Amino acid sequence: MEKGLSGWKRELLRAHGLIADLFVRSEPRARSLAYLQGLLSGCERKNGWQLAEWMDETAPYRVQHLLDRARWNADAARDQLRDYVLEELSSSNAVLIVDETGFLKKGLHSAGVKRQYTGTAGRIENSQVGVFLCYGSDKGAALVDRELYIPQEWAADQQRRRAAGIPDTVEFATKPELARRMIGHALDSGAMAAWVAADEVYGHDSKLRRFLEGRQMAYVLAVASDQRLWQSDFMQHRVNAIALGLPVSRWKRLSAGQGSKGERLYDWALMELSKQDGWTRTLLVRRSIEEKPECAYCLCYAPNGKDTIEALVRVAGQRWKIEQCFETAKGECGLDHYEVRHWQGWYRHITLSMLAHAVLSVLRARGEKNSRRAGATQRTRTTPPAHRSALARMARP
């Protein structure tokens, strides 16, 4: 059977084979493969109803069962996903990138939903927020972990928690705490990575910085302009004020990598803050080259020899990779198309969507074309090319 399968289908079968043993029963095992195929299909919306239609089912109940009541562990699937990405994209100079993304939601009942700022909308909206970990290397990038952010008012409301299926063991955790947890899991699993990168939400957190330094993980973490640092006058100064005092000789024009409009050129300056046990802490300043320049700031920690401005700029430029992963996972793999309300349903859908996205990332890293993905030409209510009986055969261990 596999002889007649296209390259993307063979890779999808291989990826699904990594999680197939997590399903005790054959039906949810086959449906999980169909779900992955549906996420990579041309369905306009990858929600329960439309994926069920794509699977040639009259109602979404079996799809809902997969995400809600079926017996399988989404964290175990996450571990297999992470190992799959590391096997294919691993590099000694890779970067673990942390960021969050919002999922716009109506109502009050979806786990963790509230009116909060989300970059997805660029304003305060009713939404859920997920914190994600991306593995990025010169081979490619993929999402390898996820945590649903539960606001403090949710964590303290037992009635809402029970209704949304949030386990009793889940306590309130800030976004940087969720980031520490995911980075720790990745490092403990043996992930080959040299750096961690994140935006201001995470760079501002001193506990996260101390955690990374304790693990001897180099980092380039963005901070806001009002971040204060101790200086030689034994006073704390804002980083934007420190940047104003940097001499012209400190600035160097460098590229942060290729963007949609070509090289992303900025002026950069590096200022040493302290040295300890072969490691250096520095302040990296980025200044736009426009007529009215704007500045951005990063706190950096790196071993001696890797603390050059060129090395730090390269890592700072890797942060865009997680944004690209969000865009692809939402646009092509239905990351934000779910309609589940419960905690478990969120983790299950998000994990399967991340696995579908990882398949695309692996294929793209190999330079394989994916224009003929399952159902890519089908944007109407047509049946999928693989029926349930075939899917059951494909899903056998």
C-alpha positions in Angstrom: 0.0 0.0 0.0 2.8 2.4 0.9 4.3 2.1 -2.5 1.5 4.2 -3.9 1.6 6.9 -1.3 3.0 10.3 -2.0 6.0 11.6 0.1 3.9 13.6 2.5 1.6 10.7 3.2 4.5 8.4 3.9 5.9 11.0 6.3 2.5 11.4 7.9 2.2 7.7 8.4 5.6 7.6 10.0 4.8 10.5 12.3 1.5 8.9 13.3 3.2 5.6 13.9 5.1 7.3 16.8 1.9 7.9 18.7 -0.2 5.0 17.4 0.6 2.8 20.5 -0.9 5.5 22.8 -4.4 4.4 21.6 -5.6 1.2 23.2 -8.5 0.8 20.8 -8.2 0.6 17.0 -11.1 3.1 16.3 -9.5 6.1 18.0 -6.2 5.1 16.6 -7.5 5.2 13.0 -9.5 8.4 13.8 -6.4 10.1 15.1 -4.7 9.4 11.7 -7.8 10.7 9.9 -7.7 13.8 12.1 -4.1 14.5 11.2 -5.0 14.0 7.5 -7.9 16.4 7.9 -5.7 19.0 9.6 -3.4 18.9 6.5 -6.3 18.9 4.1 -8.0 21.7 2.3 -10.9 21.9 4.7 -11.8 25.6 5.1 -12.2 25.2 8.9 -10.5 22.3 10.7 -13.2 22.1 13.4 -15.2 19.0 14.6 -18.1 19.4 12.1 -16.0 20.0 9.0 -13.4 17.4 9.8 -16.2 14.9 10.4 -17.6 15.8 7.0 -14.2 15.4 5.5 -14.0 11.9 7.1 -17.4 11.1 5.5 -19.2 11.0 8.8 -22.6 12.4 9.3 -22.0 13.9 12.8 -18.9 15.1 14.7 -19.5 12.8 17.7 -16.6 10.4 17.0 -14.2 13.4 16.4 -15.4 14.9 19.7 -14.9 11.5 21.4 -11.2 11.5 20.2 -10.6 14.9 21.7 -12.6 14.3 24.9 -13.3 10.8 26.2 -11.0 8.5 24.2 -8.1 7.0 26.3 -4.8 8.5 25.2 -2.3 10.8 26.8 -1.6 14.1 25.0 1.6 14.7 27.0 3.0 11.3 25.9 2.1 12.3 22.3 3.9 15.7 22.9 7.0 13.7 24.0 7.0 11.7 20.8 6.4 14.8 18.7 9.4 16.5 20.4 11.7 13.5 19.7 10.5 13.4 16.1 11.4 17.1 15.6 14.8 16.6 17.4 15.7 13.6 15.2 15.0 15.5 12.0 16.0 19.1 12.8 18.6 18.8 15.6 21.6 21.0 15.5 24.3 21.9 18.0 23.6 25.6 17.5 19.8 25.4 17.7 17.7 27.9 19.6 14.7 27.1 21.9 12.3 30.0 21.3 9.4 30.8 23.7 6.4 32.9 22.8 2.6 33.0 23.3 -0.3 33.3 20.9 -3.9 34.0 21.4 -7.1 32.1 20.4 -10.1 34.4 20.1 -13.1 32.8 21.8 -16.7 33.8 22.5 -18.4 33.2 25.9 -17.1 32.4 29.4 -16.8 28.7 29.5 -13.7 27.7 27.5 -10.8 26.8 29.9 -8.8 29.9 30.8 -10.8 32.3 28.6 -11.0 35.9 29.6 -10.6 39.4 28.2 -6.9 39.8 27.9 -4.3 41.2 25.6 -3.4 39.0 22.7 -1.0 39.8 19.9 -3.3 37.8 17.6 -5.7 40.7 17.6 -3.3 43.4 18.7 -5.6 44.4 21.5 -7.6 43.2 24.5 -10.1 40.5 23.4 -12.0 37.6 24.9 -9.4 34.8 24.3 -7.4 31.9 25.5 -3.6 32.2 25.5 -1.2 29.4 24.9 2.5 29.5 25.7 4.6 27.6 23.2 8.2 26.3 22.8 9.7 26.2 19.3 12.9 24.3 18.3 14.7 26.3 15.6 17.8 25.3 13.7 19.5 25.9 10.4 17.4 22.9 9.1 14.0 24.3 10.1 11.7 25.0 13.0 8.7 23.4 14.7 6.6 23.7 17.8 7.6 21.1 20.4 5.7 22.0 23.5 2.6 23.9 24.7 0.9 25.1 27.9 -2.5 26.7 28.3 -2.3 29.8 30.4 -4.8 29.7 33.2 -5.4 33.3 34.7 -5.4 33.7 38.4 -9.2 34.2 38.7 -9.7 30.9 36.9 -7.3 29.1 39.1 -9.2 30.3 42.2 -12.7 29.5 40.9 -13.3 25.8 41.7 -16.7 25.7 40.0 -15.4 27.1 36.7 -12.4 24.7 36.9 -14.6 21.7 37.3 -16.9 22.7 34.5 -13.9 23.1 32.2 -12.2 19.9 33.3 -9.1 21.6 34.7 -7.3 19.0 36.9 -7.0 19.8 40.6 -3.3 19.5 40.3 -3.1 22.5 38.0 -2.2 25.6 39.9 -1.8 29.2 38.8 1.5 29.7 36.9 2.8 32.9 35.2 3.7 32.7 31.5 7.5 32.7 32.4 6.9 29.9 34.8 5.2 27.9 32.0 8.2 28.7 29.9 10.6 27.4 32.5 8.7 24.2 32.7 8.7 23.6 29.0 12.4 24.5 28.6 13.3 22.2 31.5 11.3 19.3 29.9 13.1 19.8 26.6 16.6 19.9 28.2 15.8 16.9 30.4 14.8 15.0 27.3 18.3 15.6 25.8 17.3 18.3 23.4 20.4 19.5 21.6 20.2 23.3 21.9 22.7 26.1 22.5 20.5 29.1 23.1 17.1 30.3 24.4 15.4 33.3 23.0 12.2 35.1 24.0 10.4 38.5 24.1 10.0 41.0 26.9 7.3 39.1 28.8 9.9 36.4 29.5 13.1 38.5 29.5 11.8 40.6 32.3 11.5 37.6 34.6 14.6 37.3 36.7 13.6 33.8 37.8 13.7 32.6 34.3 17.1 34.2 33.7 18.5 32.6 36.9 17.0 29.2 35.9 18.8 29.4 32.5 22.0 30.4 34.0 21.8 27.6 36.5 21.4 25.2 33.6 24.3 26.9 31.8 22.0 27.8 28.9 23.0 30.8 26.8 20.2 33.2 26.2 19.2 36.3 24.3 16.0 37.7 26.0 14.3 40.9 25.0 13.5 43.4 27.8 11.5 46.6 27.8 13.1 50.1 27.6 12.4 50.7 31.3 14.4 47.6 32.4 16.9 48.8 35.1 20.5 47.6 35.4 23.1 48.3 38.0 26.0 50.5 36.7 29.5 51.4 37.9 28.1 54.4 39.9 26.2 51.8 42.1 22.9 53.1 40.7 20.2 51.5 38.6 19.7 53.0 35.2 17.1 52.3 32.5 18.5 50.4 29.5 17.2 53.1 27.1 19.3 55.7 29.0 22.3 53.4 29.0 22.0 53.0 25.2 22.0 56.8 24.7 25.5 56.9 26.3 27.0 54.3 23.9 29.7 55.9 21.7 29.5 55.8 17.9 32.3 53.3 17.7 30.2 50.7 19.5 27.6 50.5 16.8 27.7 48.0 13.9 25.3 47.4 11.0 24.4 43.7 10.8 21.6 41.6 9.4 19.2 39.8 11.7 18.5 37.3 8.8 16.3 37.2 5.8 12.8 38.7 6.0 9.9 38.9 3.6 11.4 42.0 2.1 15.1 40.9 2.1 17.8 41.4 4.7 16.7 42.7 8.0 19.4 45.3 8.6 19.8 47.2 11.9 22.5 49.0 13.8 23.6 47.0 16.8 25.7 47.8 19.9 27.0 45.5 22.7 27.8 46.5 26.2 29.5 44.1 28.7 27.8 43.9 32.1 29.7 41.3 34.0 31.9 38.2 33.7 31.7 35.1 35.9 33.1 31.5 35.6 33.8 31.8 31.9 30.4 33.3 31.0 29.5 36.9 30.1 26.4 39.0 30.7 25.8 41.7 28.1 23.3 44.2 27.0 22.5 44.1 23.2 20.8 47.1 21.7 19.1 47.1 18.3 18.4 50.4 16.5 16.4 50.7 13.3 18.0 52.5 10.4 15.0 54.7 9.7 15.0 58.5 9.8 13.5 58.4 13.3 15.1 55.2 14.7 13.5 53.0 17.3 15.5 50.8 19.7 15.0 47.4 21.2 17.0 45.8 24.0 18.1 42.3 25.0 19.8 40.9 28.0 22.3 38.2 27.0 24.2 35.4 28.7 26.8 33.4 26.8 30.1 31.5 27.3 33.3 33.3 26.5 34.0 33.0 22.8 30.3 32.9 21.9 29.5 36.3 23.3 30.4 38.2 20.1 28.0 40.7 18.7 27.6 38.6 15.5 26.7 35.5 17.5 24.2 37.3 19.6 22.6 39.1 16.7 22.2 35.8 14.9 20.3 34.4 17.9 18.2 37.5 18.3 17.1 37.1 14.7 15.9 33.6 15.3 12.9 34.8 17.3 10.8 35.4 14.2 10.8 31.6 13.6 8.2 30.9 16.2 5.9 33.6 14.7 6.3 31.8 11.3 5.4 28.5 13.0 2.3 30.1 14.5 1.3 31.5 11.1 1.8 28.2 9.3 0.2 26.1 12.1 -2.9 28.3 12.1 -3.1 28.8 8.4 -2.3 25.2 7.2 -2.8 22.9 10.2 -5.9 24.3 12.0 -4.1 25.3 15.2 -6.8 27.8 16.1 -9.8 26.2 14.4 -10.8 24.1 17.4 -14.2 24.5 19.1 -13.5 22.5 22.3 -14.1 24.0 25.7 -12.4 21.6 28.0 -8.8 21.5 29.2 -8.1 18.0 27.8 -9.7 18.8 24.4 -7.5 21.9 24.0 -4.3 19.9 24.7 -5.3 17.1 22.4 -6.2 19.2 19.5 -3.2 21.5 19.9 -0.8 18.5 20.1 -2.2 16.9 17.0 -2.1 20.2 15.1 1.6 20.6 16.2 2.4 17.1 15.0 0.8 17.9 11.6 2.8 21.1 11.5 6.0 19.2 12.4 5.4 16.9 9.4 5.3 20.0 7.1 8.5 21.3 8.7 10.3 18.1 8.2 9.3 17.8 4.6 10.2 21.4 3.9 13.6 20.8 5.6 14.1 18.1 3.1 13.0 20.3 0.3 10.0 18.2 -0.6 7.0 19.7 -2.2 3.6 19.6 -0.4 1.3 21.2 -2.9 -0.6 18.0 -3.3 -1.6 17.4 0.3 -4.7 15.4 1.0 -7.8 17.3 -0.1 -5.8 20.4 -1.1 -8.1 20.8 -4.1 -11.2 20.1 -2.1 -12.8 23.1 -0.5 -16.3 21.8 -0.7 -18.2 19.1 1.1 -16.6 16.2 -0.7 -15.4 13.0 0.8 -11.7 12.4 1.6 -9.6 10.2 -0.6 -9.1 7.7 2.2 -12.2 6.1 3.7 -12.5 4.8 7.3 -11.7 1.2 6.3 -8.4 2.3 4.6 -7.6 4.5 7.6 -8.1 1.6 9.9 -5.6 -0.4 7.9 -3.1 2.4 7.8 -3.4 2.9 11.6 -2.5 -0.6 12.5 0.8 -0.9 14.5 
